[in-house]
Amino acid sequence: MTQLYVQRFDGMALVLSGIGTVCWAVCFWWMHRISSRQDALLQELREVTTRIEKLSQAEHDLISEVHPQVGEIKEHVQDVRQVVSPKNN
């Protein structure tokens, strides 16, 4: 009788060990899948960041190029305003 319980216990332990091993494999695969998705997302984020940096640099260059001209235009507008203003007539 005790021999039967020991065999059942050994069989149950073997089944539970097999289930545990399968669960471990599934968890490992799942974590690997999540990790690869994160890597892909980070790579896409790096590419977007690089594009934004390039656009920001181009915008900065354009503003730097136009900024002195804006100052000159304001000066010319002031000169024209003084000449055209009704107070001078």
Backbone torsions as a table, in degrees:
resi	resn	phi	psi	omega
1	MET	NA	-45.8	178.7
2	THR	-66.5	-29.6	177.9
3	GLN	-62.6	-38.2	-179.8
4	LEU	-65.7	-41.5	179.1
5	TYR	-65.5	-38.9	179.6
6	VAL	-65.9	-41.7	179.1
7	GLN	-66.2	-41.0	177.0
8	ARG	-63.4	-42.6	179.6
9	PHE	-62.8	-44.0	178.5
10	ASP	-63.9	-41.4	179.1
11	GLY	-65.0	-42.6	179.3
12	MET	-66.4	-39.5	178.0
13	ALA	-63.6	-39.5	178.3
14	LEU	-65.1	-43.6	179.0
15	VAL	-63.4	-46.0	179.7
16	LEU	-64.7	-35.4	176.2
17	SER	-65.1	-40.8	177.6
18	GLY	-64.3	-42.9	177.9
19	ILE	-63.4	-42.0	178.2
20	GLY	-62.2	-40.4	178.4
21	THR	-65.1	-42.4	178.7
22	VAL	-64.3	-42.9	177.9
23	CYS	-61.5	-40.9	177.9
24	TRP	-60.9	-44.0	-179.9
25	ALA	-63.7	-42.3	178.5
26	VAL	-63.8	-43.3	178.4
27	CYS	-63.0	-41.5	178.7
28	PHE	-61.8	-45.4	179.4
29	TRP	-62.7	-43.0	-178.5
30	TRP	-63.5	-45.1	179.5
31	MET	-65.4	-36.7	176.4
32	HIS	-63.4	-40.5	179.6
33	ARG	-65.0	-44.1	177.8
34	ILE	-61.9	-42.6	-179.3
35	SER	-63.1	-42.1	179.9
36	SER	-68.1	-33.3	175.4
37	ARG	-65.8	-41.3	178.0
38	GLN	-63.2	-41.8	178.6
39	ASP	-61.5	-42.7	178.9
40	ALA	-64.0	-41.8	179.1
41	LEU	-65.2	-41.9	178.2
42	LEU	-64.4	-38.5	177.9
43	GLN	-64.6	-42.2	177.8
44	GLU	-64.3	-39.5	178.8
45	LEU	-64.2	-39.7	176.9
46	ARG	-62.3	-41.6	179.8
47	GLU	-64.2	-42.9	178.7
48	VAL	-64.0	-42.2	179.2
49	THR	-62.3	-41.0	178.2
50	THR	-62.8	-43.6	178.3
51	ARG	-63.4	-41.6	179.2
52	ILE	-63.8	-40.3	178.4
53	GLU	-63.2	-41.2	178.6
54	LYS	-64.4	-43.5	178.8
55	LEU	-64.7	-40.0	178.8
56	SER	-64.4	-40.1	178.4
57	GLN	-65.5	-42.2	178.4
58	ALA	-63.8	-41.2	177.9
59	GLU	-63.4	-42.8	178.5
60	HIS	-61.8	-42.3	178.9
61	ASP	-62.8	-41.5	179.1
62	LEU	-65.4	-42.5	179.6
63	ILE	-65.3	-40.7	178.5
64	SER	-63.6	-35.3	-179.6
65	GLU	-71.9	-38.0	-175.6
66	VAL	-85.4	-28.6	-173.5
67	HIS	-54.2	-49.3	178.9
68	PRO	-61.6	-35.5	-180.0
69	GLN	-66.3	-36.0	178.7
70	VAL	-63.5	-42.0	177.8
71	GLY	-61.7	-42.5	179.2
72	GLU	-65.4	-39.4	179.3
73	ILE	-63.7	-42.3	178.7
74	LYS	-61.1	-40.5	178.0
75	GLU	-63.1	-43.0	-180.0
76	HIS	-66.2	-37.3	177.8
77	VAL	-64.3	-41.8	177.8
78	GLN	-61.6	-42.1	179.1
79	ASP	-62.6	-45.4	-179.6
80	VAL	-65.6	-39.8	179.4
81	ARG	-61.8	-40.8	-179.9
82	GLN	-67.1	-39.3	-178.4
83	VAL	-71.2	-38.4	-173.2
84	VAL	-87.2	-17.8	-173.0
85	SER	-61.1	144.0	-176.9
86	PRO	-67.8	-18.2	-179.8
87	LYS	-66.7	-29.8	-178.1
88	ASN	-78.5	-15.2	-176.5
89	ASN	-88.1	NA	NA
